[in-house]
């Protein structure tokens, strides 16, 4: 039996114009309402997969590691609490029960949750919050984190890179061989449009496949092919990558898991008569759903 759960971490607020790239505000504000500063709420949602006696976490959200000034700049909600850890505990899952953490890439809103809270780090806690987990990251994404471009340098956390390197539990794929229990159930699909080597997890459940979208498709509004983010490295390439994913996803009825959608955890995708891809079978939450 395989089960999947959506586990929310700390949310954040980011500029809606940046999140919707070249889409004009009169269009995107109908999808997600901005606040008085033009910011939109974004989830930082992790996917918990429980299968074959193991617990695998896809990403760790933004966490609560930022100093107060930066937490305010990036709109981190409840910045003094590590909500991912709290919400895992609500499912009966303690940090030492996580066997693997799969990271699509190492931008802070996807990997910052591996760090303790800012207060804990100020008090001297310097270890990763999942003490027994092995961490899987793609080779290109890891190289980018170690040597970022000036355009996205601020998106990475050098201290996190160092902790991963010294943990003795880092698996850089494909340079390092995947454990058998991962290679049997998981397929990894890379994309380049958002950041080099973003590695998307495709989990092969007993009855359904679940695709971790990461920043390729942050949520339902971004399902529409032309909609990309201002943060994306190559928007036109990203559009082509989405189209390639949809061809398989629609045919095989994948469940697309959304990291940043503030109102929904997942959906399937279907092309309309006009050829436009749209989210269908939307699920606001996932709590130990069998797949």
ROPATI-589704 format. One record per residue (C-alpha): residue number from 1; x, y, z; residue in three letters. Coordinates in steps of 0.2 Angstrom, whole numbers. Example, Ala and Ser with C-alpha at 12.3 -4.5 7.8 and 13.67 -1.06 7.14 Angstrom:
- k; X; Y; Z; r
- 1; 62; -22; 39; ALA
- 2; 68; -5; 36; SER
This chain:
- k; X; Y; Z; r
- 1; 0; 0; 0; UNK
- 2; 6; 17; -4; UNK
- 3; -1; 34; 3; UNK
- 4; 3; 52; -1; UNK
- 5; 0; 67; 10; UNK
- 6; 1; 86; 7; UNK
- 7; 11; 94; 21; UNK
- 8; 11; 113; 22; UNK
- 9; 26; 122; 29; UNK
- 10; 27; 141; 32; UNK
- 11; 18; 151; 19; UNK
- 12; 25; 167; 11; UNK
- 13; 20; 182; 2; UNK
- 14; 28; 187; -15; UNK
- 15; 25; 200; -28; UNK
- 16; 11; 195; -40; UNK
- 17; 19; 203; -55; UNK
- 18; 35; 193; -52; UNK
- 19; 25; 177; -50; UNK
- 20; 16; 179; -66; UNK
- 21; 29; 185; -77; UNK
- 22; 22; 194; -93; UNK
- 23; 4; 191; -88; UNK
- 24; -4; 208; -84; UNK
- 25; -11; 212; -66; UNK
- 26; -29; 213; -72; UNK
- 27; -28; 195; -77; UNK
- 28; -18; 187; -63; UNK
- 29; -27; 196; -49; UNK
- 30; -43; 187; -54; UNK
- 31; -33; 170; -50; UNK
- 32; -25; 175; -34; UNK
- 33; -30; 191; -25; UNK
- 34; -15; 202; -20; UNK
- 35; -13; 212; -4; UNK
- 36; -11; 231; -3; UNK
- 37; 8; 229; -8; UNK
- 38; 4; 218; -23; UNK
- 39; 10; 202; -15; UNK
- 40; 0; 186; -17; UNK
- 41; 0; 171; -4; UNK
- 42; 10; 156; -8; UNK
- 43; 10; 139; 0; UNK
- 44; 27; 130; 2; UNK
- 45; 20; 113; 2; UNK
- 46; 29; 96; 4; UNK
- 47; 24; 79; -2; UNK
- 48; 25; 65; 10; UNK
- 49; 25; 48; 2; UNK
- 50; 23; 32; 13; UNK
- 51; 27; 16; 4; UNK
- 52; 36; 0; 7; UNK
- 53; 38; 4; 26; UNK
- 54; 48; 20; 22; UNK
- 55; 44; 39; 23; UNK
- 56; 50; 50; 9; UNK
- 57; 48; 69; 9; UNK
- 58; 48; 78; -7; UNK
- 59; 56; 95; -2; UNK
- 60; 55; 104; 14; UNK
- 61; 47; 121; 10; UNK
- 62; 54; 138; 16; UNK
- 63; 56; 134; 34; UNK
- 64; 59; 148; 47; UNK
- 65; 78; 150; 46; UNK
- 66; 78; 168; 40; UNK
- 67; 83; 183; 52; UNK
- 68; 68; 194; 55; UNK
- 69; 72; 207; 42; UNK
- 70; 73; 194; 28; UNK
- 71; 58; 185; 34; UNK
- 72; 49; 201; 33; UNK
- 73; 56; 205; 15; UNK
- 74; 51; 188; 9; UNK
- 75; 34; 188; 18; UNK
- 76; 37; 172; 28; UNK
- 77; 22; 168; 38; UNK
- 78; 23; 163; 57; UNK
- 79; 42; 166; 55; UNK
- 80; 46; 160; 73; UNK
- 81; 38; 143; 70; UNK
- 82; 44; 128; 59; UNK
- 83; 27; 124; 53; UNK
- 84; 32; 109; 42; UNK
- 85; 39; 100; 57; UNK
- 86; 23; 104; 67; UNK
- 87; 12; 98; 53; UNK
- 88; 22; 82; 51; UNK
- 89; 19; 79; 69; UNK
- 90; 1; 81; 67; UNK
- 91; 1; 66; 56; UNK
- 92; 11; 57; 69; UNK
- 93; 28; 58; 59; UNK
- 94; 43; 64; 69; UNK
- 95; 59; 71; 60; UNK
- 96; 69; 55; 64; UNK
- 97; 56; 45; 55; UNK
- 98; 60; 53; 38; UNK
- 99; 70; 41; 27; UNK
- 100; 73; 52; 12; UNK
- 101; 71; 70; 7; UNK
- 102; 71; 72; -12; UNK
- 103; 75; 90; -17; UNK
- 104; 70; 97; -34; UNK
- 105; 82; 111; -32; UNK
- 106; 90; 121; -18; UNK
- 107; 81; 138; -19; UNK
- 108; 77; 143; -1; UNK
- 109; 58; 141; -3; UNK
- 110; 60; 123; -7; UNK
- 111; 75; 118; 4; UNK
- 112; 75; 131; 18; UNK
- 113; 65; 119; 29; UNK
- 114; 79; 108; 31; UNK
- 115; 86; 120; 43; UNK
- 116; 81; 124; 61; UNK
- 117; 72; 140; 65; UNK
- 118; 82; 156; 66; UNK
- 119; 80; 156; 85; UNK
- 120; 87; 138; 87; UNK
- 121; 102; 142; 76; UNK
- 122; 106; 158; 86; UNK
- 123; 106; 147; 101; UNK
- 124; 119; 135; 93; UNK
- 125; 109; 122; 84; UNK
- 126; 118; 119; 67; UNK
- 127; 112; 102; 61; UNK
- 128; 99; 97; 48; UNK
- 129; 81; 94; 55; UNK
- 130; 79; 77; 48; UNK
- 131; 93; 68; 58; UNK
- 132; 92; 51; 49; UNK
- 133; 86; 55; 31; UNK
- 134; 97; 54; 16; UNK
- 135; 95; 69; 4; UNK
- 136; 93; 66; -15; UNK
- 137; 97; 81; -27; UNK
- 138; 101; 81; -45; UNK
- 139; 119; 84; -51; UNK
- 140; 115; 100; -61; UNK
- 141; 104; 107; -47; UNK
- 142; 118; 104; -34; UNK
- 143; 131; 112; -45; UNK
- 144; 120; 127; -47; UNK
- 145; 118; 129; -28; UNK
- 146; 137; 128; -26; UNK
- 147; 141; 140; -40; UNK
- 148; 125; 151; -43; UNK
- 149; 123; 164; -56; UNK
- 150; 122; 182; -50; UNK
- 151; 104; 182; -56; UNK
- 152; 99; 169; -43; UNK
- 153; 113; 169; -30; UNK
- 154; 101; 176; -17; UNK
- 155; 90; 161; -19; UNK
- 156; 103; 149; -11; UNK
- 157; 108; 146; 7; UNK
- 158; 127; 143; 8; UNK
- 159; 126; 136; 26; UNK
- 160; 113; 123; 20; UNK
- 161; 125; 118; 6; UNK
- 162; 138; 115; 19; UNK
- 163; 127; 105; 30; UNK
- 164; 122; 94; 16; UNK
- 165; 140; 91; 11; UNK
- 166; 146; 87; 28; UNK
- 167; 131; 76; 33; UNK
- 168; 138; 61; 25; UNK
- 169; 120; 58; 19; UNK
- 170; 119; 67; 2; UNK
- 171; 115; 58; -14; UNK
- 172; 119; 68; -30; UNK
- 173; 110; 59; -44; UNK
- 174; 115; 52; -56; UNK
- 175; 134; 53; -50; UNK
- 176; 129; 43; -35; UNK
- 177; 119; 27; -37; UNK
- 178; 101; 27; -30; UNK
- 179; 96; 15; -17; UNK
- 180; 85; 1; -24; UNK
- 181; 70; 6; -14; UNK
- 182; 70; 23; -23; UNK
- 183; 75; 17; -41; UNK
- 184; 60; 4; -40; UNK
- 185; 46; 16; -36; UNK
- 186; 53; 33; -43; UNK
- 187; 57; 41; -59; UNK
- 188; 65; 58; -61; UNK
- 189; 62; 70; -75; UNK
- 190; 73; 85; -76; UNK
- 191; 68; 103; -83; UNK
- 192; 79; 118; -87; UNK
- 193; 67; 132; -89; UNK
- 194; 66; 138; -71; UNK
- 195; 83; 133; -65; UNK
- 196; 97; 121; -71; UNK
- 197; 93; 103; -68; UNK
- 198; 76; 105; -58; UNK
- 199; 73; 87; -54; UNK
- 200; 54; 82; -53; UNK
- 201; 49; 66; -44; UNK
- 202; 37; 55; -52; UNK
- 203; 31; 42; -39; UNK
- 204; 24; 26; -46; UNK
- 205; 10; 21; -34; UNK
- 206; 0; 5; -34; UNK
- 207; -14; 13; -44; UNK
- 208; -9; 30; -49; UNK
- 209; 7; 40; -53; UNK
- 210; 10; 57; -43; UNK
- 211; 21; 70; -51; UNK
- 212; 29; 83; -40; UNK
- 213; 28; 99; -51; UNK
- 214; 40; 110; -41; UNK
- 215; 42; 127; -50; UNK
- 216; 38; 120; -67; UNK
- 217; 20; 122; -63; UNK
- 218; 18; 131; -46; UNK
- 219; -1; 129; -45; UNK
- 220; -17; 129; -55; UNK
- 221; -15; 146; -63; UNK
- 222; 2; 141; -70; UNK
- 223; -6; 125; -78; UNK
- 224; -10; 136; -93; UNK
- 225; 5; 134; -105; UNK
- 226; 9; 153; -108; UNK
- 227; 9; 157; -89; UNK
- 228; 27; 158; -82; UNK
- 229; 36; 167; -68; UNK
- 230; 47; 181; -69; UNK
- 231; 60; 171; -59; UNK
- 232; 61; 158; -73; UNK
- 233; 77; 156; -82; UNK
- 234; 71; 152; -99; UNK
- 235; 52; 155; -100; UNK
- 236; 50; 148; -118; UNK
- 237; 59; 133; -114; UNK
- 238; 48; 130; -98; UNK
- 239; 33; 131; -109; UNK
- 240; 39; 117; -120; UNK
- 241; 44; 107; -104; UNK
- 242; 26; 109; -97; UNK
- 243; 19; 103; -114; UNK
- 244; 30; 88; -114; UNK
- 245; 24; 83; -96; UNK
- 246; 6; 86; -100; UNK
- 247; 7; 74; -115; UNK
- 248; 11; 60; -103; UNK
- 249; 1; 66; -88; UNK
- 250; -15; 67; -97; UNK
- 251; -13; 50; -105; UNK
- 252; -8; 42; -89; UNK
- 253; -19; 52; -78; UNK
- 254; -5; 58; -67; UNK
- 255; -9; 67; -51; UNK
- 256; 0; 84; -52; UNK
- 257; 6; 90; -35; UNK
- 258; 7; 109; -33; UNK
- 259; 20; 116; -21; UNK
- 260; 14; 134; -21; UNK
- 261; -4; 134; -25; UNK
- 262; -12; 143; -9; UNK
- 263; -29; 134; -12; UNK
- 264; -26; 117; -19; UNK
- 265; -13; 103; -16; UNK
- 266; -16; 93; -33; UNK
- 267; -26; 90; -49; UNK
- 268; -25; 80; -65; UNK
- 269; -24; 90; -81; UNK
- 270; -34; 89; -97; UNK
- 271; -34; 98; -113; UNK
- 272; -50; 107; -119; UNK
- 273; -57; 106; -136; UNK
- 274; -47; 122; -140; UNK
- 275; -31; 114; -135; UNK
- 276; -29; 123; -118; UNK
- 277; -23; 113; -104; UNK
- 278; -33; 115; -88; UNK
- 279; -33; 107; -70; UNK
- 280; -47; 95; -67; UNK
- 281; -51; 83; -52; UNK
- 282; -44; 97; -41; UNK
- 283; -40; 91; -23; UNK
- 284; -38; 105; -10; UNK
- 285; -30; 93; 2; UNK
- 286; -22; 76; 2; UNK
- 287; -21; 66; 18; UNK
- 288; -14; 49; 17; UNK
- 289; -23; 46; 1; UNK
- 290; -20; 29; -7; UNK
- 291; -12; 29; -24; UNK
